[in-house]
Amino acid sequence: MYTKSFTSLANPNLSTDNPAFEMRFRQTKIIFTIGPATSSDVVLKQLIDERVDICRINMAHASHEWTREIIRQIKRVCDEVGRQIGIMMDIKGPEIRTGDIGEPIFLEPGQLFDLLMFPAATDAGRDGVFYTNVNYPNLINDVSVGDTVLVDSGLIRMQVCEMLEDRIRCQVVIPGLFGNRRHINLPGVRVGLPSLTEKDQGDVAVGLEEGIDFFALSFVRDADALHSLRTVLTERGSKARIIAKIEDQQAISNIEEIIEASDGIMVARGDLGIECPYEELPIIQSQVITACIKQARPVIVATHMLESMIAAPVPTRAEVSDIANAVLEKTDAIMLSGETTTGKYPVECVKVFKRISQRIESLHTDDPTKGLHLPTPKGKMLRSAIYLANDIEDSGIVVFSRSGYLARMLSALRPRVPIYAFTDIPELFRHLLILWGVEPFQMEFSADPEDTIKDAFEYLKRKSWVKPGHTLIVISNALAKDKIIDTLQIRKVE
């Protein structure tokens, strides 16, 4: 049963194990990344029972054989538990990495270091300068003298000081231990990497064969990258949704067109926090969430949300505030990465997400989103439905969809009540799992719209989402003199 009543967390006797704490409905969705810590049937069942919504597979660290096995395992466990979750494949995307140097070396301030565009002929440095190869030979045409080069998540900072025939000569600004195959970030530099690498194309093929629901594309810099992936999916007849990962300054500059071309956005704060000044990161996060809501696209906040819980059983107070802030900003979903791949407390991390989300959501008193433009009569009907449902105690909204449009628009309006979205399309059911405030159900539709409404009410009662006496706002079609019309109905559960 849906309820907004909530006992204050200031009560010391209240914990996540106390029934008084549990709230049946949660608006913010939870995504977890699968890995060694969560790939057993036992842990997967625990996570599904805790009502995670989507499982992410990080292809940066996954073989095709393991990926196929884990996708099939997730689907099997879902069938055994009796609750389905979505599956997201996170495509590695184009990235610049250094080569192998053997034993790590410590780079001192002021030291010169060469980035070679092609493999070196000998092991000796030139003029005593340390060097390494890079996997992107055209880098020499993208950077200029004075540009910043960040290595290993920004732990080492260099500055380009000279352009040579086959190498970029840098000077170390912030020292550090330089190891093998380190990731390179180039803040503010536009690079000409392809949007889909050969590895990405192979990963996508596996995902399509196994029926992936979402593809998250890394290092999206403009809408063209999304169009390229969309073409591949369309040619294969896939309806999988595309999530654009925002990870650099170029993406921020093109954010409006990226949101429009995507099916959703991920604020990937790891690389984004390296590429952009860190004090700008909270502002960027807030602006991207607002822009996504205005365009009715789901948005995910990811990276370092519970980093300390990789090793500790409880979060830091700063992490609690970070999660709470994302929920206050009404992001559609929050995501766990290393916390559930290699962490010691994956199930506890999900419980922390739930606990914070439900408490913060209980403060939600805003009117429907004003920035969402709904100029058509049908759009205005949706907004009216939100006002009605918000004003009625123990209410909710029931909607029927075969495209997902109505559920997406209602979600973007951010109502205070649950949106019960019914569909008879299995793929759409899983796509709806990412939307804020939407609880999707898969059910066969009847030829008569009234019979479909009655079946939906029985379904909700059977699953204990509603009980007799509750009032639901129903958005549906109705037959009127052999014509189908859009209707907004106020119905009492009997």
ABEGO torsion letter per residue (X at the ends): XBBABBBBAABAABBAABAAABBABBABBBBBBBBAAAABAAAAAAAAAAGBABBBBBAAABBAAAAAAAAAAAAAAAAAAGBBBBBBBBBAEBBBBBBBAEBBBBBBBGBBBBBBABBBABABBBGGBBBBBBABAAAAAABBBGBBBBBGGGABBBBBABBBAABBBBBBABBEBBBBGBBBBBBGBBBABBABBAAAAAAAAAAAAAGBABBBBBGBABAAAAAAAAAAAAAAGBABBBBBBBABAAAAAAAAAAAAABAEBBBBAAAAAAABBAAAAAAAAAAAAAAAAAAGBBBBBBEGAAAAAAABABBBAAAAAAAAAAAAAGBABBBBBAAAAABABAAAAAAAAAAAAAAAAAABABBBBAABBBABAAAAAAAAAAAAAAABBGBBBBBBBAAGAAAAAAAAAGBABBBBBBBABAAAAAAAAABBGBBBBBBBBBABAAAAAAAAAAAAAAAGABBBGBBBBBBBBBBBGGBBBBBBBBBBBX
